[in-house]
Amino acid sequence: MKKKNWWQEAVVYQVYPMSFQDSDGDGIGDIGGLTQRLPYIKRLGADVIWLNPIYCSPNKDNGYDISDYRNIQPTYGTMAQYDEMLATAHKLGLKIMMDLVVNHTSDQHEWFIESKKSKDNPYRDYYIWHDPVNGQAPNNWGSFFSGSAWKFDEATGQYYLHLFADVQPDLNWENPVVRNEVWDLMKFWLDKGIDGFRMDVINLISKEAGLPDIPKPDNAIYADATAVANGPRLNEFLQEMNSKVLSHYDVMTVGEMPGATPEKAQEYTNLSGNELNMVFQFEHVALTPNPDERLTKWNDEKIKLTDLKASLSKWQLGLDGKGWNSLYWNNHDQPRAVSRFATDDPKYRVKAAKMLATTLHMLQGTPYIYQGEEIGMTNVKFDDISQYEDIETLNAYQQFVLEDKIVDKETMMRYFATMSRDHARTPMQWSTEENAGFTTGKPWFNLNPNYTDINVEASLEDDDSVFYYYQRLIQLRHESELIVYGSYEAIDPEDNEVFAYRRHYNGQTLLVLSNFTDRDVVRDYGQRDAKQCLISNYDDDQGDQLRPYETKVFLFQ
């Protein structure tokens, strides 16, 4: 292991501001609410807060369509409130990592408004415009939010590229002026004193020259991250970003990279530090694609533990000593971890949430906790499409149920109940008060009705809660270089009931055992010879027996 960096030893807490805490009664979470809750995050033990976008936005994709990178969305507050929040966080010893969304802008950004005016407008080349090909879209690329990735502009007779919604046109990173605009806006926030960036779909910024079709039968429209990601100039762009901006600040960077491989991530997160610190890869949260590839992620199949282990092990081994992993189960784009990877059955939910936390936090990398994960929040049960809000979910229903009729309503609703991004976006559950203590007004989005049972207030009053278990896991990581830096050894990869692995560092060994089932199982990995059991989600030790969703961590000297 080369130089040790503060971000390797940190634990990150992700705040989705719309749903975290409302301070002014308008039903939308805001900066004032975050400031109010900073002591809670500090109490948990996290070091860094990753804040989802709070910039000016038409909010077609909940802030990931930015119209002004240098100003705060009025519903979130003012720049003065932001500055106060940043100062308060720093006084508490908390760092703030902002979301950087520069693969695309909003179509309401001044750059795109100008770009659309004419082919010879100075801003035209800020975006990717293309003539029709045989009267059609330039290629068969699909939007990740359904349909074609191209939209025709009648006024100028050309198409523009949007890998996401049509209100999110992709920036043209081939244009050095665009890159300099990005460097300037990054410096604007870094000079305010922020502590890093999470970079949205950053490995999509380099497009393959000529924008070739994705090889598919009949040239069907198809959204494929592996085909459009990791373009030929990505390393060059990231190195330029590092030399022009990042290398001048002591900050943390994580790049969201759909379609990345460990081999590619070694380049992006190399420990020499000339690109980024770590990546968000998606392999372990994309293990159950629909057999009909047109439906992409929409499915309700349970993940096989052997597949999950293989994916996480591949990344642990692939980046050890060469790069750095980010560790996460869920975020604002993923369903709730306990519902997806274990069980939200009230009988086992608390044990299962602790088991998942242990499995993840004992790996090598920087752990990320998504708001509410630390109290075991679950997926929400919606009965009708009208209850959903997320643009990806609504577009999928429109395309696959109403237009293409690929799947019936009942099946699609079942898929949404498993996979919709909206599960992560229900308001934070603070208490049993009206609206879970999130707001005194009408919440912008439905609450999960189980807030009366699952909430922060109850968690803080219960010594055996998921919250205090997360707190202990974070303390262990802060105290142990073995947990942070140790190498990884997989155990019994074909075991579909127990996730077991070892970590090794400076003559010490850690053994982690997690039962992913609701049954008693027996496993002997020499744990009786351990120096001590560091943590477990059961009060007593039954030796080689692992009870439902039991997890244990053993230290060997």
KOLLO-944979 format. One record per residue (C-alpha): residue number from 1; residue in three letters; y, z, x. Coordinates in steps of 0.001 Angstrom, whole numbers. Layout:
     k     r        yy        zz        xx
   NUM   ALA         Y         Z         X
...
! end
This chain:
     k     r        yy        zz        xx
     1   MET         0         0         0
     2   LYS      3374     -1009      1336
     3   LYS      6643       760       607
     4   LYS      6506      3032     -2435
     5   ASN      9147      2271     -5047
     6   TRP     10550      4523     -7764
     7   TRP      9555      2084    -10497
     8   GLN      5908      2318     -9473
     9   GLU      5931      6032    -10204
    10   ALA      7992      5786    -13398
    11   VAL      6910      5914    -17038
    12   VAL      8820      3731    -19495
    13   TYR      9617      4489    -23141
    14   GLN     10465      1465    -25269
    15   VAL     13130      1758    -27967
    16   TYR     13391      -844    -30713
    17   PRO     16927        85    -31764
    18   MET     16860     -1227    -35342
    19   SER     14031      1150    -36160
    20   PHE     14654      4143    -33902
    21   GLN     17466      6296    -35348
    22   ASP     20392      5543    -37621
    23   SER     23500      7653    -37066
    24   ASP     25948      6199    -39595
    25   GLY     23899      5872    -42786
    26   ASP     23806      2076    -43018
    27   GLY     19999      2051    -42765
    28   ILE     19894       362    -39359
    29   GLY     19124      2191    -36130
    30   ASP     22003      2209    -33673
    31   ILE     23321      3319    -30292
    32   GLY     24634      6581    -31693
    33   GLY     21164      7350    -32985
    34   LEU     19627      6602    -29598
    35   THR     22142      8876    -27875
    36   GLN     21241     11632    -30325
    37   ARG     17534     11253    -29493
    38   LEU     17801     10990    -25690
    39   PRO     16778     14678    -25236
    40   TYR     13571     13932    -27173
    41   ILE     12643     11122    -24778
    42   LYS     13493     13374    -21840
    43   ARG     11281     16101    -23314
    44   LEU      8373     13659    -23449
    45   GLY      8787     13125    -19713
    46   ALA      9604      9426    -19572
    47   ASP     11812      8163    -16743
    48   VAL     13099      4840    -18079
    49   ILE     14119      3577    -21512
    50   TRP     13551      -113    -22177
    51   LEU     16049     -1041    -24872
    52   ASN     15329     -4099    -27014
    53   PRO     18317     -6449    -27498
    54   ILE     21546     -4921    -28802
    55   TYR     23755     -7957    -28113
    56   CYS     25643     -9927    -30753
    57   SER     23142    -11940    -32779
    58   PRO     22697    -13620    -36185
    59   ASN     19476    -11574    -36214
    60   LYS     17134    -14355    -37267
    61   ASP     14596    -12965    -34762
    62   ASN     15755     -9347    -34735
    63   GLY     18118     -9758    -31814
    64   TYR     16122    -12205    -29702
    65   ASP     18547    -14926    -30803
    66   ILE     21664    -13965    -28859
    67   SER     25089    -15389    -29670
    68   ASP     27093    -13292    -27167
    69   TYR     25474    -11674    -24129
    70   ARG     28480     -9529    -23212
    71   ASN     29157     -7762    -26501
    72   ILE     27333     -5285    -28711
    73   GLN     26047     -6211    -32173
    74   PRO     28494     -4385    -34497
    75   THR     25679     -2847    -36568
    76   TYR     24530     -1080    -33377
    77   GLY     27974       242    -32506
    78   THR     30630      -461    -29898
    79   MET     30713      -988    -26166
    80   ALA     32361      2434    -25862
    81   GLN     29346      3983    -27607
    82   TYR     27061      2038    -25311
    83   ASP     28887      3324    -22235
    84   GLU     28639      6872    -23587
    85   MET     24897      6430    -24193
    86   LEU     24375      5093    -20665
    87   ALA     26317      7984    -19121
    88   THR     24440     10547    -21239
    89   ALA     21091      9044    -20283
    90   HIS     21980      9156    -16595
    91   LYS     23080     12788    -16882
    92   LEU     19640     13570    -18314
    93   GLY     17950     11725    -15456
    94   LEU     16923      8805    -17686
    95   LYS     17347      5190    -16597
    96   ILE     18178      2313    -18964
    97   MET     16463     -1077    -18744
    98   MET     17986     -3852    -20857
    99   ASP     16318     -6858    -22428
   100   LEU     17274    -10167    -20785
   101   VAL     16698    -13098    -23146
   102   VAL     17579    -16278    -21274
   103   ASN     14824    -18780    -22035
   104   HIS     16845    -19517    -25172
   105   THR     20022    -18504    -26978
   106   SER     21006    -18404    -30627
   107   ASP     22174    -21674    -32138
   108   GLN     25339    -19690    -32885
   109   HIS     26106    -19166    -29191
   110   GLU     29298    -20938    -28157
   111   TRP     27347    -22933    -25586
   112   PHE     25102    -24487    -28237
   113   ILE     27928    -24985    -30736
   114   GLU     29663    -27059    -28051
   115   SER     26436    -28725    -26942
   116   LYS     25819    -30127    -30433
   117   LYS     29235    -31764    -30703
   118   SER     28469    -34887    -28693
   119   LYS     26226    -36331    -26004
   120   ASP     29043    -36225    -23479
   121   ASN     30164    -32668    -24199
   122   PRO     30296    -30583    -20977
   123   TYR     27806    -28146    -22551
   124   ARG     25311    -30818    -23617
   125   ASP     23201    -30278    -20506
   126   TYR     23028    -26508    -21097
   127   TYR     20111    -27265    -23443
   128   ILE     17155    -29641    -23507
   129   TRP     18015    -32733    -25545
   130   HIS     15767    -35782    -25815
   131   ASP     15777    -39146    -27542
   132   PRO     13105    -39764    -30201
   133   VAL      9884    -41335    -28957
   134   ASN      8597    -44024    -31319
   135   GLY     10795    -42521    -33976
   136   GLN      9173    -39121    -33610
   137   ALA      9604    -35860    -31711
   138   PRO      9478    -36353    -27914
   139   ASN      6069    -34675    -27549
   140   ASN      3463    -32631    -29423
   141   TRP      4663    -29204    -28328
   142   GLY      4498    -26626    -31069
   143   SER      6814    -23710    -31694
   144   PHE      5275    -20262    -31245
   145   PHE      6789    -19545    -34664
   146   SER      4955    -22467    -36351
   147   GLY      5712    -26183    -36647
   148   SER      7128    -28522    -34029
   149   ALA      9095    -27226    -31045
   150   TRP     11648    -29997    -31623
   151   LYS     14455    -30269    -34159
   152   PHE     16298    -33489    -34876
   153   ASP     20100    -33461    -34882
   154   GLU     21385    -36143    -37229
   155   ALA     24895    -36161    -35745
   156   THR     23850    -37162    -32220
   157   GLY     20482    -38792    -32927
   158   GLN     18554    -36596    -30515
   159   TYR     16073    -33737    -30670
   160   TYR     16556    -30336    -29037
   161   LEU     13718    -28139    -27782
   162   HIS     13033    -24715    -29282
   163   LEU      9793    -23072    -28207
   164   PHE     10501    -20366    -30790
   165   ALA     12484    -20657    -34044
   166   ASP     14724    -23685    -34531
   167   VAL     17695    -21290    -34362
   168   GLN     16642    -20432    -30780
   169   PRO     17308    -23537    -28644
   170   ASP     15862    -23441    -25133
   171   LEU     18283    -23354    -22213
   172   ASN     18039    -26045    -19552
   173   TRP     17313    -24141    -16344
   174   GLU     17289    -27390    -14376
   175   ASN     21070    -27242    -14687
   176   PRO     22472    -25046    -11859
   177   VAL     25527    -24255    -13987
   178   VAL     23246    -22610    -16552
   179   ARG     21588    -20531    -13848
   180   ASN     24978    -19374    -12570
   181   GLU     25942    -18386    -16117
   182   VAL     22791    -16243    -16246
   183   TRP     23502    -14652    -12857
   184   ASP     27001    -13746    -14067
   185   LEU     25852    -12105    -17281
   186   MET     23183    -10148    -15374
   187   LYS     25850     -8858    -12963
   188   PHE     28027     -7873    -15928
   189   TRP     25394     -5378    -17103
   190   LEU     24212     -4285    -13665
   191   ASP     27789     -3490    -12675
   192   LYS     27959     -1232    -15723
   193   GLY     25200       778    -14076
   194   ILE     22054      -233    -15963
   195   ASP     18800       234    -14095
   196   GLY     16909     -2980    -14689
   197   PHE     15825     -5821    -16948
   198   ARG     12818     -6637    -19057
   199   MET     12900    -10436    -19108
   200   ASP     11821    -12101    -22328
   201   VAL      9280    -14952    -21897
   202   ILE     10726    -15556    -18449
   203   ASN      7856    -17766    -17308
   204   LEU      8829    -20412    -19881
   205   ILE     12156    -21232    -18191
   206   SER     10720    -23989    -15986
   207   LYS      9447    -26956    -17995
   208   GLU      7144    -29569    -16512
   209   ALA      8995    -32721    -15466
   210   GLY      8827    -35407    -18126
   211   LEU      7766    -32889    -20805
   212   PRO      4245    -34376    -21162
   213   ASP      2077    -33954    -24265
   214   ILE      -414    -31099    -24409
   215   PRO     -3832    -32811    -24362
   216   LYS     -5037    -32391    -27949
   217   PRO     -7001    -34569    -30373
   218   ASP     -4716    -36945    -32270
   219   ASN     -1743    -35388    -30450
   220   ALA     -1646    -32614    -33041
   221   ILE      1297    -30225    -32807
   222   TYR        88    -27264    -30832
   223   ALA      1670    -24084    -29474
   224   ASP        -7    -23240    -26182
   225   ALA      1543    -20783    -23757
   226   THR      -796    -21776    -20949
   227   ALA       383    -25391    -21250
   228   VAL      4128    -24773    -21232
   229   ALA      4362    -21633    -19070
   230   ASN      4521    -21166    -15294
   231   GLY      6329    -24438    -14683
   232   PRO      6789    -26070    -11271
   233   ARG     10144    -24445    -10426
   234   LEU      9497    -20943    -11802
   235   ASN      9049    -19304     -8403
   236   GLU     12153    -21053     -7141
   237   PHE     14224    -19880    -10111
   238   LEU     12991    -16289     -9807
   239   GLN     13637    -16235     -6059
   240   GLU     17142    -17556     -6655
   241   MET     17681    -14853     -9291
   242   ASN     16487    -12255     -6813
   243   SER     18619    -13450     -3902
   244   LYS     21766    -14024     -5978
   245   VAL     21500    -10891     -8151
   246   LEU     18564     -8493     -8099
   247   SER     18388     -7854     -4361
   248   HIS     21897     -6384     -4506
   249   TYR     20880     -3568     -6883
   250   ASP     18165      -891     -6868
   251   VAL     16673     -1833    -10199
   252   MET     13389     -2314    -12048
   253   THR     12321     -5722    -13344
   254   VAL      9442     -6755    -15559
   255   GLY      8867    -10306    -16678
   256   GLU      7185    -11071    -19993
   257   MET      4773    -13862    -19069
   258   PRO      2464    -15286    -21730
   259   GLY      -239    -17422    -20172
   260   ALA       103    -15839    -16715
   261   THR     -2993    -15242    -14556
   262   PRO     -3508    -12567    -11891
   263   GLU     -3195    -15287     -9272
   264   LYS       194    -16389    -10622
   265   ALA      1295    -12783    -11116
   266   GLN       602    -12123     -7421
   267   GLU      3366    -14635     -6695
   268   TYR      5811    -13242     -9255
   269   THR      5249     -9559     -8381
   270   ASN      4496     -9815     -4677
   271   LEU      5161     -6544     -2903
   272   SER      7595     -8181      -494
   273   GLY      9946     -8015     -3453
   274   ASN     11533    -11471     -3509
   275   GLU     10890    -12152     -7211
   276   LEU     10098     -9473     -9851
   277   ASN      8509     -6005     -9781
   278   MET      5825     -6549    -12430
   279   VAL      4759     -8734    -15349
   280   PHE      3791     -8221    -18950
   281   GLN       638    -10253    -19352
   282   PHE      -952    -10832    -22762
   283   GLU     -4606    -11325    -22068
   284   HIS     -5850     -7955    -23347
   285   VAL     -3812     -8222    -26558
   286   ALA     -4942    -11810    -27214
   287   LEU     -8714    -11338    -27065
   288   THR     -9382    -12199    -30715
   289   PRO     -7822    -15609    -31367
   290   ASN     -8822    -17328    -34578
   291   PRO    -11757    -19754    -34132
   292   ASP     -9490    -22315    -35811
   293   GLU     -7032    -22761    -32950
   294   ARG     -4323    -23956    -35352
   295   LEU     -4118    -20360    -36588
   296   THR     -3674    -19089    -33003
   297   LYS     -3490    -15268    -33024
   298   TRP     -3965    -14768    -36774
   299   ASN     -7289    -13019    -37166
   300   ASP     -8699     -9628    -38162
   301   GLU    -11662     -9464    -35813
   302   LYS    -12131     -6225    -33878
   303   ILE    -11823     -6519    -30110
   304   LYS    -15083     -6096    -28218
   305   LEU    -14846     -3308    -25692
   306   THR    -16660     -5397    -23079
   307   ASP    -13963     -8088    -23409
   308   LEU    -11192     -5502    -23169
   309   LYS    -12728     -3948    -20064
   310   ALA    -13210     -7331    -18424
   311   SER     -9580     -8264    -18997
   312   LEU     -8054     -4988    -17784
   313   SER    -10436     -4841    -14816
   314   LYS     -9543     -8393    -13793
   315   TRP     -5855     -7473    -13653
   316   GLN     -6446     -4147    -11926
   317   LEU     -8476     -5813     -9171
   318   GLY     -6330     -8955     -9035
   319   LEU     -3038     -7199     -8317
   320   ASP     -4276     -4248     -6225
   321   GLY     -2311     -4290     -2973
   322   LYS      -761     -7665     -3845
   323   GLY      1418     -7104     -6901
   324   TRP      1972     -4554     -9650
   325   ASN       717     -4156    -13210
   326   SER      2594     -3065    -16284
   327   LEU       344     -1001    -18550
   328   TYR       729     -1166    -22315
   329   TRP     -1224     -1108    -25567
   330   ASN      1573     -2088    -27928
   331   ASN      5235     -3039    -28185
   332   HIS      7648     -4532    -30719
   333   ASP      5531     -7717    -30866
   334   GLN      2127     -6067    -31239
   335   PRO       415     -4054    -33981
   336   ARG        18      -299    -33545
   337   ALA     -2426       564    -30764
   338   VAL     -4469      3232    -32511
   339   SER     -5082       943    -35505
   340   ARG     -5998     -2038    -33367
   341   PHE     -7954      -714    -30400
   342   ALA     -9512      2428    -31882
   343   THR     -9175      3851    -35414
   344   ASP     -6450      5165    -37681
   345   ASP     -8989      7000    -39854
   346   PRO     -7316     10414    -40366
   347   LYS    -10552     12094    -39293
   348   TYR    -10302     10643    -35784
   349   ARG     -6750      9301    -35400
   350   VAL     -5455     12082    -33121
   351   LYS     -8525     12006    -30859
   352   ALA     -8428      8203    -30756
   353   ALA     -4722      8080    -29877
   354   LYS     -5276     10510    -27014
   355   MET     -8292      8551    -25811
   356   LEU     -6337      5292    -25666
   357   ALA     -3469      7006    -23877
   358   THR     -5799      8414    -21226
   359   THR     -7578      5118    -20676
   360   LEU     -4277      3352    -20044
   361   HIS     -2287      5986    -18136
   362   MET     -5030      6520    -15561
   363   LEU     -4895      2848    -14486
   364   GLN     -2835      1500    -11585
   365   GLY       553       265    -12719
   366   THR      3642      1400    -14608
   367   PRO      2865      2697    -18129
   368   TYR      4948      1716    -21145
   369   ILE      5018      3836    -24307
   370   TYR      6264      2172    -27480
   371   GLN      8305      4373    -29833
   372   GLY      5986      6295    -32157
   373   GLU      2917      5680    -30011
   374   GLU      3367      9184    -28620
   375   ILE      2816     10664    -32094
   376   GLY        10      8273    -33049
   377   MET      1892      6066    -35538
   378   THR      -343      3526    -37305
   379   ASN      -213       102    -38883
   380   VAL      1342        32    -42353
   381   LYS      -486     -1149    -45477
   382   PHE      1458     -3927    -47228
   383   ASP       131     -5619    -50378
   384   ASP      2411     -8626    -50720
   385   ILE      4088    -11158    -48428
   386   SER      7475    -10099    -49860
   387   GLN      7094     -6771    -48049
   388   TYR      7037     -8461    -44639
   389   GLU     10214     -9217    -42695
   390   ASP      9181    -10791    -39385
   391   ILE     10076    -14475    -38945
   392   GLU      6765    -15243    -37186
   393   THR      4761    -13730    -40059
   394   LEU      6800    -15434    -42802
   395   ASN      6666    -18821    -41055
   396   ALA      2905    -18523    -40610
   397   TYR      2455    -17797    -44318
   398   GLN      4659    -20742    -45253
   399   GLN      2828    -23152    -42959
   400   PHE      -808    -22077    -43126
   401   VAL     -1039    -20897    -46754
   402   LEU      1581    -22824    -48715
   403   GLU      1977    -26114    -46822
   404   ASP     -1147    -26938    -44799
   405   LYS     -3454    -24821    -46986
   406   ILE     -5631    -23998    -43970
   407   VAL     -6339    -20486    -45227
   408   ASP     -6135    -18704    -48581
   409   LYS     -3588    -16022    -49396
   410   GLU     -6051    -13116    -49377
   411   THR     -7410    -13995    -45933
   412   MET     -3947    -14475    -44457
   413   MET     -2783    -11146    -45870
   414   ARG     -5793     -9548    -44189
   415   TYR     -4783    -11158    -40902
   416   PHE     -1226     -9870    -41315
   417   ALA     -2546     -6369    -42064
   418   THR     -4152     -6472    -38619
   419   MET     -1765     -8500    -36458
   420   SER      1778     -8774    -37850
   421   ARG      4625     -7753    -35574
   422   ASP      6088     -5821    -38505
   423   HIS      3620     -2958    -37957
   424   ALA      5614     -1969    -34885
   425   ARG      8943     -2294    -36644
   426   THR      8677       235    -39462
   427   PRO     11243      2989    -38827
   428   MET     10462      5834    -36450
   429   GLN      8922      8800    -38229
   430   TRP     10984     11842    -37298
   431   SER     10255     14303    -40110
   432   THR      9099     14784    -43701
   433   GLU     12685     14432    -44935
   434   GLU     13670     11466    -47074
   435   ASN     13277      8221    -45118
   436   ALA     11433     10189    -42417
   437   GLY     14740     11417    -40988
   438   PHE     15482      7884    -39796
   439   THR     18518      7343    -42023
   440   THR     20508      8909    -44834
   441   GLY     20979      5425    -46318
   442   LYS     18586      2703    -47454
   443   PRO     16323      1735    -44509
   444   TRP     16592     -1889    -43398
   445   PHE     12796     -2086    -43510
   446   ASN      9956      -327    -45280
   447   LEU      8774      3003    -43943
   448   ASN      5098      3685    -43424
   449   PRO      4285      6084    -46295
   450   ASN      2185      8232    -43949
   451   TYR      5362      9625    -42355
   452   THR      4786     12775    -44415
   453   ASP      1729     13451    -42242
   454   ILE      2624     11675    -38989
   455   ASN      6054     12589    -37669
   456   VAL      7846     14025    -34634
   457   GLU      8708     17331    -36286
   458   ALA      5063     18091    -37054
   459   SER      4021     16917    -33584
   460   LEU      6426     19256    -31828
   461   GLU      5139     22197    -33872
   462   ASP      1480     21487    -33044
   463   ASP       349     22457    -29527
   464   ASP     -2615     20071    -29892
   465   SER      -549     17055    -30962
   466   VAL      -612     13562    -29519
   467   PHE      2939     14157    -28240
   468   TYR      2019     17070    -25977
   469   TYR     -1013     15159    -24744
   470   TYR      1224     12252    -23674
   471   GLN      3543     14773    -22058
   472   ARG       639     16108    -19994
   473   LEU      -493     12603    -18992
   474   ILE      3012     11817    -17753
   475   GLN      3123     15086    -15786
   476   LEU      -197     14246    -14137
   477   ARG      1091     10831    -13090
   478   HIS      4266     12355    -11665
   479   GLU      2178     14797     -9644
   480   SER      -544     12452     -8362
   481   GLU      -335      9540     -5950
   482   LEU     -4029      8983     -6683
   483   ILE     -3174      8124    -10304
   484   VAL      -237      5927     -9322
   485   TYR     -1560      4078     -6278
   486   GLY     -5345      4486     -6243
   487   SER     -7561      1412     -6150
   488   TYR     -9726       583     -9153
   489   GLU    -13509       454     -9492
   490   ALA    -15118      -737    -12735
   491   ILE    -18251      1018    -13991
   492   ASP    -20880      -602    -16272
   493   PRO    -18800     -3546    -17494
   494   GLU    -21453     -4451    -20105
   495   ASP    -21287     -1035    -21800
   496   ASN    -19796     -1746    -25237
   497   GLU    -19305      1928    -26148
   498   VAL    -17718      3635    -23148
   499   PHE    -14878      2506    -20898
   500   ALA    -15594      4154    -17537
   501   TYR    -13884      3541    -14211
   502   ARG    -13027      5203    -10922
   503   ARG     -9833      5320     -8884
   504   HIS     -9848      5917     -5111
   505   TYR     -7014      7015     -2798
   506   ASN     -6881      8888       512
   507   GLY    -10384     10331       202
   508   GLN     -9969     11394     -3411
   509   THR    -11718      9904     -6427
   510   LEU    -10844      9970    -10103
   511   LEU    -13488      9334    -12790
   512   VAL    -12241      8304    -16245
   513   LEU    -14609      8287    -19242
   514   SER    -13544      7126    -22718
   515   ASN    -15796      6831    -25753
   516   PHE    -14466      4017    -27965
   517   THR    -16884      4805    -30822
   518   ASP    -17130      7325    -33655
   519   ARG    -20589      8376    -32426
   520   ASP    -21919     10817    -29859
   521   VAL    -23062      9069    -26682
   522   VAL    -24428     10330    -23365
   523   ARG    -23282      9076    -19963
   524   ASP    -23981     10563    -16529
   525   TYR    -21696      9411    -13739
   526   GLY    -22022     12548    -11654
   527   GLN    -19191     14270    -13489
   528   ARG    -20935     17655    -13133
   529   ASP    -20181     17471     -9389
   530   ALA    -16439     17034     -9937
   531   LYS    -13947     19455     -8472
   532   GLN    -12224     19753    -11848
   533   CYS    -11600     18114    -15210
   534   LEU     -7922     17117    -15143
   535   ILE     -7545     16399    -18847
   536   SER     -9618     15916    -21987
   537   ASN     -8936     15505    -25693
   538   TYR    -11586     18084    -26665
   539   ASP    -11235     21818    -25991
   540   ASP    -14727     22301    -24576
   541   ASP    -16932     20272    -22252
   542   GLN    -20380     19159    -23458
   543   GLY    -21472     17890    -20048
   544   ASP    -22880     14368    -20210
   545   GLN    -22213     14098    -23930
   546   LEU    -19169     12208    -25142
   547   ARG    -18235     12958    -28724
   548   PRO    -16396     10477    -31018
   549   TYR    -13368      9080    -29193
   550   GLU    -13728     11692    -26471
   551   THR    -12002     11067    -23159
   552   LYS    -12300     13017    -19900
   553   VAL    -10771     12629    -16451
   554   PHE    -12511     14192    -13448
   555   LEU    -11208     14722     -9929
   556   PHE    -13531     14548     -6929
   557   GLN    -12296     15703     -3535
! end
